[in-house]
Amino acid sequence: QSAQKDTTSDRDVLTAEMQKRLEELPYFKLADYICAVPSSNPFMRDIIAGLYGFSFTDISDKVSWRDKNGSLKNVETAEEKLDMIQSWGMTFDSALDLKDKNVLLVDDMYYSGVTMQYIAMKMKDAGAKRVFGMALVKSLGK
């Protein structure tokens, strides 16, 4: 039960922090859509669901990998990461129209930025006007 409480507490802290940052930074208010990077920690969708007062639509369930195998954690170079990410195959739900839309892409961790950059480029290729990025990280310390 303690682990569940800690996870809930962390999620609440991150939701409040994200809410605050989104309110402070005016360009995030331009977003039509918000999307958790596919394969991010599942609680990212809970954080997005906890946001209020914004007009964006959550499209996290409409963006996925066709065949994700392997993990980027032990891949050392950006080139190797990009090769692995490309092999996964980014897919968008056929009903998703990104043309002239602004998307806020949210990731639960930030190492090299390669995954977020790759997805942003794919969204731009699909017609997105702008893709903003935000990384949320909860440290183990205080």
Secondary structure, DSSP 8 states (H G I E B T S, - for coil): -HHHHHHHHHHHHHHHHHHHHHHH-GGGGG-SEEEE-TTS-THHHHHHHT--S---EE-GGGEEESS--S-STT--SHHHHHHHHHHH-EEE-TT---TT-EEEEEES--SSSHHHHHHHHHHHHTT-SEEEEEE----S--
